[in-house]
């Protein structure tokens, strides 16, 4: 495994000032000597700064990151799929099986035909995103806005709105807001600013964001299914290990996470395609996902390997040429040398 080569690439990005800092972590499954159990070996290394503005703080292996859209695959997807496996949800039934009030003033509205499967696979036709945070300050009123709005119908695209609806479904089933739900071992809905990677100066909130969610819509909703989870490289790899060894999800849920539903997607995740974020060398049995703040997780089931690259590429501003898309591909390829 080319961890050193991959980490050298990450270091070169930091040295060139393209990203402030990063943590690279790799996990390899290994059979124990008695062949009855499976162990693992993990390598994690940090480089650069967790924060540069207005103060300097070093990146460490234990730095907490705003995982952004990794929330979709680490929190929301497995919970929806597990509920389906237990017979609580029907993936092919409309979202109205739980959110009965969806577009309630037009019973013929196309939105009332959106299924959970549509949302999981980003096939609904909902817009990619929307500045929901600009429509008010009350989180419950904003939830009602999302549920009742006559959203325009378009070609299927990767959509935060799909996962907002899935998050609302989880909230309705639990009878509580997402931020009141258990985020999973090693994860949280916020982080100690002294231990967290800074993201961006937010003109809306008028401050540098450190330890609080970067995504404006997730902040306004005070918890959402598409973003908001915080974690470390260790917690992300711990989740990946559970999928690799089968202990972290019900078999039916894990099978769907690995099942292609088109040229780029599985249920929640992406699978390899030309130019995808995981590089060109991983096996066809790999799934992966990225987050806007500069995070990513990839799991190669055929190789028994998972890797995470966590960066604060939006610090102090998203409006810079971080080159993180290229960086992810180069790192993924280098790990297989």
C-alpha positions as CSV (number, residue, x, y, z in Angstrom):
1,X,0.0,0.0,0.0
2,X,1.4,3.4,-1.0
3,X,0.5,5.4,2.1
4,X,3.7,7.4,2.1
5,X,3.3,8.3,-1.6
6,X,-0.3,9.4,-1.0
7,X,0.7,11.4,2.0
8,X,3.5,13.1,0.1
9,X,0.9,14.2,-2.4
10,X,-1.3,15.7,0.3
11,X,1.7,17.4,1.8
12,X,2.6,19.0,-1.5
13,X,-0.9,20.5,-1.7
14,X,-0.5,22.0,1.8
15,X,3.0,23.3,1.0
16,X,1.7,24.9,-2.2
17,X,-1.0,26.7,-0.1
18,X,-3.8,25.1,-2.0
19,X,-5.4,23.7,1.2
20,X,-4.6,24.7,4.8
21,X,-4.3,21.2,6.1
22,X,-5.5,17.6,5.9
23,X,-5.7,14.2,7.7
24,X,-5.2,11.1,5.6
25,X,-6.4,7.8,7.1
26,X,-6.3,4.3,5.7
27,X,-7.7,1.0,7.1
28,X,-6.8,-2.5,6.0
29,X,-8.7,-5.6,7.1
30,X,-6.5,-8.5,8.1
31,X,-7.4,-12.0,9.1
32,X,-6.2,-12.9,12.5
33,X,-3.8,-15.8,13.0
34,X,-6.5,-18.3,14.0
35,X,-8.5,-17.3,10.8
36,X,-11.7,-17.1,12.9
37,X,-11.7,-13.4,13.3
38,X,-10.8,-10.3,11.3
39,X,-8.6,-7.6,12.5
40,X,-7.5,-4.3,11.0
41,X,-4.5,-2.0,10.6
42,X,-5.0,1.7,10.6
43,X,-2.6,4.5,9.6
44,X,-3.5,8.1,10.2
45,X,-1.4,11.2,9.6
46,X,-2.0,14.9,9.7
47,X,-0.3,17.9,8.0
48,X,-0.7,21.6,7.9
49,X,-3.1,23.8,9.8
50,X,-6.5,23.2,11.3
51,X,-7.0,27.0,11.3
52,X,-5.1,30.0,9.8
53,X,-7.5,32.9,10.3
54,X,-7.8,34.7,12.7
55,X,-5.4,32.4,14.6
56,X,-3.0,29.6,13.7
57,X,-3.6,26.1,15.0
58,X,-1.9,22.9,13.8
59,X,-3.8,20.0,12.3
60,X,-3.6,16.9,14.3
61,X,-4.7,13.3,13.8
62,X,-7.5,13.8,16.2
63,X,-8.9,17.0,14.6
64,X,-12.7,17.1,14.3
65,X,-14.1,17.9,10.9
66,X,-17.4,19.2,9.6
67,X,-18.1,16.2,7.4
68,X,-20.7,18.0,5.3
69,X,-22.3,15.6,2.8
70,X,-20.7,12.5,4.4
71,X,-23.7,13.0,6.7
72,X,-25.8,11.5,3.9
73,X,-23.9,8.2,3.8
74,X,-22.7,7.8,7.4
75,X,-25.9,8.9,9.2
76,X,-29.0,9.1,7.0
77,X,-28.6,6.4,4.4
78,X,-27.9,3.5,6.8
79,X,-30.8,4.5,9.1
80,X,-33.3,4.7,6.2
81,X,-32.1,1.3,4.8
82,X,-32.1,-0.3,8.2
83,X,-35.7,0.9,8.7
84,X,-36.6,-0.6,5.4
85,X,-34.9,-3.9,6.2
86,X,-37.0,-4.1,9.4
87,X,-40.2,-3.5,7.6
88,X,-40.8,0.0,9.1
89,X,-40.4,1.7,5.7
90,X,-41.3,0.7,2.1
91,X,-38.6,2.1,-0.2
92,X,-41.1,2.0,-3.1
93,X,-43.9,3.8,-1.3
94,X,-44.2,7.6,-1.6
95,X,-42.5,9.7,1.1
96,X,-46.1,10.5,2.1
97,X,-46.1,7.1,3.9
98,X,-44.5,9.1,6.7
99,X,-44.8,12.7,5.7
100,X,-48.5,12.6,4.9
101,X,-48.7,16.4,4.7
102,X,-46.2,16.7,1.8
103,X,-47.8,19.2,-0.7
104,X,-51.1,18.6,1.2
105,X,-53.0,21.4,-0.7
106,X,-52.5,19.7,-4.1
107,X,-53.1,16.0,-3.8
108,X,-52.2,15.6,-7.5
109,X,-48.8,17.3,-7.1
110,X,-45.9,15.4,-8.5
111,X,-43.9,15.7,-5.3
112,X,-46.4,13.4,-3.6
113,X,-45.2,10.6,-5.9
114,X,-41.6,10.9,-4.8
115,X,-40.5,7.6,-3.2
116,X,-37.8,6.9,-0.6
117,X,-35.9,5.0,-3.3
118,X,-36.0,8.1,-5.5
119,X,-34.4,10.2,-2.7
120,X,-31.8,7.6,-1.8
121,X,-30.7,7.3,-5.4
122,X,-31.1,11.0,-6.3
123,X,-33.8,10.2,-8.9
124,X,-36.6,12.4,-7.7
125,X,-36.2,15.4,-10.0
126,X,-35.9,17.8,-7.1
127,X,-33.5,20.7,-7.5
128,X,-29.9,20.2,-6.4
129,X,-30.2,22.7,-3.5
130,X,-32.0,26.0,-2.5
131,X,-31.2,28.9,-0.2
132,X,-33.7,27.7,2.4
133,X,-32.0,29.6,5.1
134,X,-33.1,32.9,3.5
135,X,-36.8,32.2,4.0
136,X,-36.9,32.5,7.8
137,X,-35.3,31.8,11.1
138,X,-37.7,29.3,12.8
139,X,-36.4,25.7,12.0
140,X,-39.9,24.1,12.2
141,X,-41.3,26.8,9.8
142,X,-38.5,26.1,7.4
143,X,-39.3,22.3,7.6
144,X,-42.9,23.2,6.6
145,X,-41.6,25.4,3.8
146,X,-39.5,22.5,2.3
147,X,-42.5,20.1,2.7
148,X,-45.1,22.4,1.2
149,X,-43.2,24.2,-1.5
150,X,-44.1,23.5,-5.1
151,X,-40.6,22.6,-6.1
152,X,-39.8,22.7,-9.8
153,X,-39.4,19.3,-11.5
154,X,-36.3,18.7,-13.5
155,X,-33.9,16.0,-14.6
156,X,-32.6,13.8,-11.8
157,X,-29.6,15.5,-10.1
158,X,-27.6,15.0,-6.9
159,X,-29.8,16.9,-4.5
160,X,-29.6,18.0,-0.9
161,X,-33.4,18.3,-0.9
162,X,-33.7,14.5,-1.4
163,X,-31.8,14.0,1.9
164,X,-33.6,16.8,3.7
165,X,-36.8,14.8,3.1
166,X,-35.1,11.6,4.3
167,X,-34.0,13.5,7.4
168,X,-37.5,14.6,8.0
169,X,-38.7,11.0,7.7
170,X,-36.2,9.9,10.4
171,X,-37.3,12.8,12.6
172,X,-40.9,11.8,12.2
173,X,-40.2,8.2,13.0
174,X,-38.2,9.1,16.1
175,X,-40.4,11.9,17.3
176,X,-37.4,14.2,17.7
177,X,-35.2,16.6,15.7
178,X,-32.1,15.1,14.2
179,X,-29.8,17.0,16.6
180,X,-31.5,15.2,19.4
181,X,-30.8,11.8,17.8
182,X,-27.7,9.7,18.5
183,X,-25.2,10.6,15.7
184,X,-23.3,7.3,16.1
185,X,-20.1,6.2,17.9
186,X,-17.4,8.8,17.5
187,X,-19.6,11.4,15.8
188,X,-21.4,14.6,17.0
189,X,-23.5,17.5,15.7
190,X,-20.9,20.0,16.7
191,X,-17.3,20.1,18.0
192,X,-15.1,21.9,20.4
193,X,-13.7,24.9,18.5
194,X,-10.3,24.2,20.0
195,X,-10.3,20.7,18.5
196,X,-12.0,21.4,15.2
197,X,-10.9,22.3,11.7
198,X,-12.1,25.8,10.8
199,X,-14.2,26.1,7.6
200,X,-15.3,29.5,6.3
201,X,-16.1,33.0,7.3
202,X,-19.8,33.1,6.8
203,X,-21.3,36.5,5.7
204,X,-24.7,35.4,6.9
205,X,-23.6,34.5,10.4
206,X,-20.8,37.2,10.4
207,X,-18.1,35.0,11.9
208,X,-15.5,32.3,11.1
209,X,-17.1,28.9,11.5
210,X,-15.3,26.5,13.8
211,X,-17.0,23.6,15.3
212,X,-20.4,24.6,14.0
213,X,-22.0,23.4,10.8
214,X,-20.8,25.1,7.6
215,X,-23.9,24.3,5.5
216,X,-26.3,27.3,5.8
217,X,-29.5,25.2,5.3
218,X,-28.4,22.6,7.9
219,X,-27.7,25.4,10.3
220,X,-31.1,27.1,9.7
221,X,-32.9,23.8,10.1
222,X,-30.9,23.1,13.3
223,X,-30.2,19.6,12.0
224,X,-30.8,18.0,8.7
225,X,-30.3,14.8,6.8
226,X,-27.9,16.1,4.2
227,X,-25.2,17.7,6.3
228,X,-24.2,18.6,9.9
229,X,-22.3,15.6,11.2
230,X,-18.8,16.0,12.8
231,X,-16.2,13.4,13.2
232,X,-12.5,12.5,13.1
233,X,-10.5,10.3,10.8
234,X,-10.7,7.6,13.4
235,X,-14.5,7.8,13.7
236,X,-14.9,7.8,9.9
237,X,-12.7,4.8,9.5
238,X,-14.5,3.1,12.4
239,X,-17.7,3.5,10.4
240,X,-16.0,2.1,7.3
241,X,-14.7,-0.9,9.2
242,X,-18.3,-1.8,10.2
243,X,-19.3,-1.9,6.6
244,X,-16.2,-3.8,5.5
245,X,-16.7,-6.6,8.1
246,X,-20.5,-6.5,8.0
247,X,-21.0,-5.5,11.6
248,X,-22.1,-1.9,10.9
249,X,-25.3,-2.4,8.9
250,X,-28.0,-5.0,8.2
251,X,-27.1,-7.3,5.3
252,X,-30.0,-6.0,3.2
253,X,-28.9,-2.4,3.8
254,X,-25.3,-3.1,3.0
255,X,-26.2,-4.9,-0.2
256,X,-28.2,-1.8,-1.4
257,X,-25.3,0.5,-0.5
258,X,-23.1,-1.6,-2.9
259,X,-25.8,-2.0,-5.6
260,X,-25.3,0.2,-8.7
261,X,-28.5,2.0,-9.8
262,X,-27.0,3.8,-12.8
263,X,-23.7,4.9,-14.3
264,X,-22.4,6.6,-11.1
265,X,-24.6,5.9,-8.1
266,X,-25.6,3.2,-5.6
267,X,-28.1,3.7,-2.8
268,X,-26.6,6.8,-1.2
269,X,-23.1,6.4,-2.5
270,X,-21.2,6.6,-5.7
271,X,-19.4,3.7,-7.4
272,X,-16.4,3.9,-9.8
273,X,-16.8,5.7,-13.1
274,X,-14.4,7.5,-15.4
275,X,-13.1,10.5,-13.5
276,X,-14.7,9.7,-10.1
277,X,-13.3,10.9,-6.8
278,X,-11.7,7.6,-5.8
279,X,-9.3,7.4,-8.7
280,X,-8.8,4.9,-11.4
281,X,-7.1,2.0,-9.7
282,X,-9.6,0.8,-7.0
283,X,-11.7,-2.2,-7.6
284,X,-15.2,-2.1,-9.2
285,X,-16.5,-3.0,-5.8
286,X,-15.6,0.3,-4.3
287,X,-18.1,2.9,-3.0
288,X,-17.3,6.5,-2.0
289,X,-18.7,9.9,-1.2
290,X,-17.4,13.4,-0.7
291,X,-18.3,16.5,1.3
292,X,-18.3,20.2,0.3
293,X,-16.0,21.2,3.1
294,X,-13.2,19.0,1.7
295,X,-14.0,15.6,3.1
296,X,-14.2,12.2,1.6
297,X,-14.5,8.5,2.3
298,X,-14.0,5.5,0.0
299,X,-14.5,1.8,0.8
300,X,-13.1,-1.0,-1.4
301,X,-14.8,-4.2,-0.4
302,X,-12.9,-6.3,-2.8
303,X,-9.5,-5.2,-1.4
304,X,-10.7,-4.9,2.2
305,X,-9.6,-1.3,2.3
306,X,-11.0,2.0,3.3
307,X,-9.5,5.5,3.2
308,X,-10.6,8.9,4.2
309,X,-9.1,12.3,3.2
310,X,-10.3,15.1,5.4
311,X,-9.4,18.6,4.5
312,X,-10.5,22.1,5.4
313,X,-10.3,23.3,1.8
314,X,-13.0,26.0,2.3
315,X,-10.9,27.8,5.0
316,X,-10.9,30.7,5.1
317,X,-13.1,30.9,2.0
318,X,-14.6,28.5,-0.5
319,X,-13.7,30.9,-3.3
320,X,-10.2,29.6,-3.9
321,X,-8.7,27.0,-6.2
322,X,-8.0,24.2,-3.8
323,X,-7.7,21.5,-6.5
324,X,-9.3,19.1,-4.1
325,X,-11.0,17.2,-6.9
326,X,-7.7,16.3,-8.5
327,X,-6.1,15.7,-5.1
328,X,-8.7,13.1,-4.2
329,X,-8.0,11.1,-7.4
330,X,-4.3,11.3,-7.1
331,X,-4.4,10.1,-3.5
332,X,-6.7,7.2,-4.4
333,X,-4.4,6.0,-7.1
334,X,-1.3,6.4,-5.0
335,X,-2.7,4.2,-2.3
336,X,-2.7,1.2,-4.7
337,X,1.0,1.6,-5.8
